[in-house]
């Protein structure tokens, strides 16, 4: 993750949670009372969030000592100690909730992504995410996907053209939509076209799409459509995919499978933060 963007995001999150001060911790504990805090995995999964722990606590106090026993992408078991921090108890407790919230969400996304990759069980097809992320958390969500073994789709509307059904309907055709983009677009940005029929796939090929997505198609249809597409064009399947049917799509020859559920439906991994003197 970009360190400047990470720190900026964490500052905003801390400002929302802390406000003027952590009134509870500051009124109970002496000014510089030292403590140790440990992160404990309360269920098994895949860990993600090292940079969040390090940057988060150091924003509050650069002298806080941090020891991490797991790396991003490591599988963890229930009862594992993920890391420890040493410093003023007030600062440890002040940063606890924001940091926990983020690493629990990231680890949940990484865990679900790892499960999807394993269920797909394909040496060719890759799992990737979508833009269905929580506003303000896209950087964290998409990084977590990579920790689970997945890949990132476009990060926003700005870094890739994706011509969908509404664009096609109002442009008049796939051919017209692609042509309109190509007349103005620089050569560094790729063009993806969403398709639903064999005729649309053939039109997208003829129009010069860089990526062709098969939307809400069965494994049989995806296999048929993928066979039509030249190897120079990347293929993607999306819509109607679940953990239960992923394995069937792994045999279709499609290059990527994009899953919105990785970021919009992941369950946070249960991680606790425990303080001791």
C-alpha positions as MATLAB code, in Angstrom:
seq = 'XXXXXXXXXXXXXXXXXXXXXXXXXXXXXXXXXXXXXXXXXXXXXXXXXXXXXXXXXXXXXXXXXXXXXXXXXXXXXXXXXXXXXXXXXXXXXXXXXXXXXXXXXXXXXXXXXXXXXXXXXXXXXXXXXXXXXXXXXXXXXXXXXXXXXXXXXXXXXXXXXXXXXXXXXXXXXXXXXXXXXXXXXXXXXXXXXXXXXXXXXXXXXXXXXXXXXXXXXXXXXXXXXXXXXXXXXXXXXXXXXXXXXXXXXXXXXXXXXXXXXXXXXXXXXXXXXXXXX';
ca = [
       0.000    0.000    0.000;
       1.134    3.533   -0.695;
       2.580    4.792    2.585;
       1.410    8.394    2.140;
      -2.154    7.339    1.280;
      -2.114    4.864    4.154;
      -1.077    7.466    6.708;
      -3.582    9.983    5.381;
      -6.413    7.451    5.605;
      -5.435    6.387    9.125;
      -5.278   10.019   10.251;
      -8.857   10.505    9.072;
     -10.005    7.342   10.832;
      -8.288    8.357   14.079;
      -9.782   11.847   13.918;
     -13.252   10.336   13.600;
     -12.761    8.002   16.568;
     -10.572    9.997   18.945;
     -11.890   13.515   18.434;
     -10.295   15.672   21.129;
      -8.961   12.776   23.207;
      -9.570    9.285   24.574;
     -11.245   10.600   27.698;
     -11.580    7.161   29.341;
      -7.943    6.070   29.043;
      -6.488    9.479   29.857;
      -8.522    9.832   33.068;
      -7.789    6.329   34.356;
      -4.102    5.832   33.642;
      -1.037    7.859   34.722;
       0.657    9.915   32.021;
       3.342    7.499   30.813;
       2.336    4.109   32.210;
       3.841    1.443   29.937;
       2.100   -1.695   28.759;
       2.237   -4.533   26.269;
      -0.562   -5.233   23.800;
      -0.910   -8.475   21.852;
      -2.988   -9.313   18.791;
      -4.633  -12.718   19.137;
      -6.340  -14.691   16.362;
      -9.639  -15.991   17.741;
     -10.360  -17.985   14.602;
      -8.362  -19.470   11.742;
      -7.879  -17.609    8.479;
      -5.422  -15.525    6.456;
      -3.780  -12.486    8.022;
      -3.505   -9.073    6.338;
      -2.633   -5.674    7.803;
       1.008   -5.429    8.899;
       1.373   -1.884    7.552;
      -1.830   -0.800    9.277;
      -0.512   -1.908   12.671;
       2.896   -0.311   12.162;
       1.761    2.978   10.621;
      -1.245    3.267   12.934;
       0.581    3.021   16.229;
       3.498    5.125   15.010;
       1.102    7.920   14.087;
       0.097    8.003   17.744;
       3.601    7.588   19.175;
       6.767    7.001   17.156;
       8.429    5.360   20.175;
       5.957    2.480   20.353;
       7.856   -0.758   19.771;
       6.219   -3.218   17.405;
       6.936   -6.930   16.967;
       5.079   -8.846   14.266;
       5.087  -12.644   14.201;
       3.037  -13.103   11.025;
       3.386  -11.718    7.497;
       0.615  -10.533    5.197;
      -0.783  -13.599    3.461;
       0.190  -16.030    6.227;
      -2.383  -18.577    7.270;
      -3.114  -18.280   10.991;
      -4.774  -20.670   13.386;
      -7.089  -19.934   16.278;
      -4.951  -19.009   19.286;
      -1.977  -17.673   17.307;
      -0.326  -14.479   18.546;
      -0.004  -12.244   15.497;
       2.147   -9.543   17.037;
       2.866   -7.399   20.059;
       3.250   -3.673   20.730;
       4.977   -1.974   23.665;
       4.403    1.618   24.749;
       2.229    4.015   26.767;
      -1.029    2.257   27.657;
      -3.046    5.361   26.786;
      -1.738    5.352   23.218;
      -2.171    1.594   22.826;
      -5.799    1.754   23.924;
      -6.460    4.891   21.895;
      -5.387    3.196   18.670;
      -6.826   -0.229   19.420;
     -10.290   -0.013   17.876;
      -9.424    1.695   14.590;
      -6.502   -0.656   13.937;
      -8.482   -3.748   14.920;
     -11.425   -2.785   12.728;
      -9.222   -2.464    9.664;
      -7.078   -5.583   10.109;
     -10.137   -7.690   10.956;
     -11.813   -6.585    7.722;
      -8.639   -7.011    5.667;
      -7.981  -10.456    7.114;
     -11.577  -11.471    6.423;
     -11.210  -10.432    2.778;
      -7.869  -12.239    2.494;
      -9.405  -15.361    4.029;
     -12.369  -15.389    1.642;
     -10.084  -14.753   -1.329;
      -7.830  -17.665   -0.360;
     -10.869  -19.926   -0.135;
     -12.039  -18.791   -3.581;
      -8.602  -19.445   -5.105;
      -8.472  -22.902   -3.558;
     -11.991  -23.790   -4.660;
     -11.287  -22.595   -8.206;
      -8.246  -24.895   -8.269;
      -6.938  -23.675  -11.631;
      -3.384  -23.156  -12.839;
      -4.593  -20.795  -15.577;
      -7.607  -18.828  -14.371;
      -7.058  -16.058  -11.830;
      -9.433  -14.695   -9.208;
      -9.780  -10.906   -9.129;
     -11.830   -8.307   -7.285;
     -14.197   -5.559   -8.483;
     -15.027   -1.954   -7.544;
     -17.592   -3.234   -5.033;
     -15.544   -2.009   -2.090;
     -16.476    0.082    0.929;
     -16.007    3.798    0.084;
     -12.836    5.043    1.745;
     -11.464    1.508    2.162;
     -10.683    0.512   -1.429;
      -6.921    0.641   -0.923;
      -7.210   -1.668    2.095;
      -9.779   -3.988    0.496;
      -7.856   -4.466   -2.727;
      -4.549   -5.012   -0.962;
      -6.220   -7.665    1.192;
      -7.354   -9.490   -1.951;
      -3.723   -9.802   -3.074;
      -2.791  -11.142    0.370;
      -5.289  -13.930   -0.201;
      -3.787  -14.847   -3.558;
      -6.153  -12.860   -5.773;
      -5.526  -10.084   -8.278;
      -6.843   -6.555   -8.640;
      -9.251   -5.394  -11.337;
      -9.269   -1.652  -12.069;
      -8.992    0.590   -9.010;
     -11.508    3.142  -10.238;
     -13.243    4.677  -13.208;
     -10.005    6.444  -14.120;
      -7.577    3.602  -14.861;
      -9.443    1.439  -17.354;
     -12.331    1.602  -19.812;
     -15.161   -0.819  -19.097;
     -18.017   -0.645  -21.591;
     -21.110   -2.121  -19.956;
     -24.674   -2.771  -21.088;
     -25.881    0.793  -20.428;
     -22.974    2.278  -22.382;
     -23.687   -0.064  -25.282;
     -27.426    0.655  -25.271;
     -26.991    4.425  -25.409;
     -24.050    4.338  -27.834;
     -26.046    2.176  -30.243;
     -23.699   -0.819  -30.390;
     -20.441   -2.264  -29.078;
     -18.747   -1.158  -32.297;
     -19.837    2.452  -31.865;
     -18.927    2.545  -28.174;
     -15.429    1.141  -28.740;
     -14.840    3.448  -31.712;
     -15.849    6.514  -29.679;
     -13.342    5.593  -26.982;
     -10.522    4.740  -29.382;
     -10.836    8.132  -31.096;
      -9.868    9.886  -27.861;
      -8.064    7.389  -25.639;
      -4.320    7.108  -25.266;
      -2.630    3.792  -26.040;
      -1.757    3.061  -22.372;
      -5.342    2.458  -21.241;
      -7.067   -0.835  -22.015;
     -10.663   -1.271  -23.146;
     -12.905   -3.953  -21.671;
     -16.321   -4.827  -23.126;
     -19.098   -6.632  -21.260;
     -20.902   -9.260  -23.362;
     -23.825  -11.625  -22.896;
     -24.179  -13.368  -26.260;
     -22.008  -15.053  -28.870;
     -22.860  -12.250  -31.303;
     -21.671   -9.612  -28.839;
     -18.426  -11.518  -28.244;
     -17.713  -11.606  -31.987;
     -18.567   -7.909  -32.301;
     -16.236   -7.023  -29.410;
     -13.420   -8.976  -31.079;
     -13.998   -7.186  -34.371;
     -14.185   -3.792  -32.626;
     -10.731   -4.288  -31.113;
     -11.454   -4.773  -27.411;
      -8.469   -5.592  -25.203;
     -10.556   -7.529  -22.677;
     -13.893   -9.279  -23.150;
     -16.050  -10.069  -20.147;
     -18.724  -12.755  -20.212;
     -21.492  -11.542  -17.926;
     -23.765  -13.940  -16.024;
     -22.943  -16.901  -18.250;
     -22.975  -20.596  -17.351;
     -19.691  -22.546  -17.311;
     -20.674  -24.113  -20.619;
     -21.294  -20.735  -22.213;
     -18.057  -19.287  -20.842;
     -16.114  -22.219  -22.287;
     -17.808  -21.751  -25.671;
     -17.231  -17.982  -25.720;
     -13.624  -18.199  -24.493;
     -12.782  -20.538  -27.371;
     -13.863  -17.836  -29.843;
     -11.516  -15.188  -28.468;
      -7.955  -14.838  -29.853;
      -5.189  -15.359  -27.278;
      -4.172  -11.709  -27.672;
      -7.429  -10.662  -25.988;
      -7.890  -11.245  -22.255;
     -11.115  -12.928  -21.144;
     -13.046  -12.497  -17.910;
     -16.152  -14.087  -16.400;
     -18.333  -12.299  -13.877;
     -21.794  -12.535  -12.355;
     -23.625  -15.548  -10.987;
     -20.489  -17.059   -9.476;
     -20.403  -18.558   -5.997;
     -17.915  -20.518   -3.944;
     -19.967  -23.607   -4.721;
     -19.680  -23.333   -8.529;
     -16.239  -21.744   -8.879;
     -14.530  -25.034   -9.635;
     -16.696  -25.510  -12.738;
     -15.504  -22.169  -14.135;
     -11.896  -23.134  -13.568;
     -12.186  -25.596  -16.427;
     -13.495  -23.104  -19.008;
     -10.196  -21.567  -20.143;
     -11.230  -18.044  -19.111;
      -8.321  -15.874  -17.937;
      -9.959  -14.081  -14.995;
     -12.966  -14.503  -12.761;
     -14.052  -11.300  -10.996;
     -15.912  -11.642   -7.701;
     -17.640   -8.734   -5.970;
     -18.301  -10.894   -2.933;
     -14.618  -10.834   -1.983;
     -15.013   -7.280   -0.706;
     -18.733   -6.678   -0.235;
     -19.601   -9.923    1.566;
     -16.473  -10.952    3.454;
     -16.880  -11.666    7.167;
     -14.313   -9.946    9.387;
     -11.773  -12.308   10.912;
     -12.070  -12.353   14.702;
      -8.910  -10.819   16.196;
      -8.588   -9.449   19.719;
      -6.162   -6.985   21.318;
      -5.151   -7.758   24.904;
      -3.267   -5.434   27.275;
      -0.914   -6.446   30.065;
       1.606   -4.565   32.183;
];
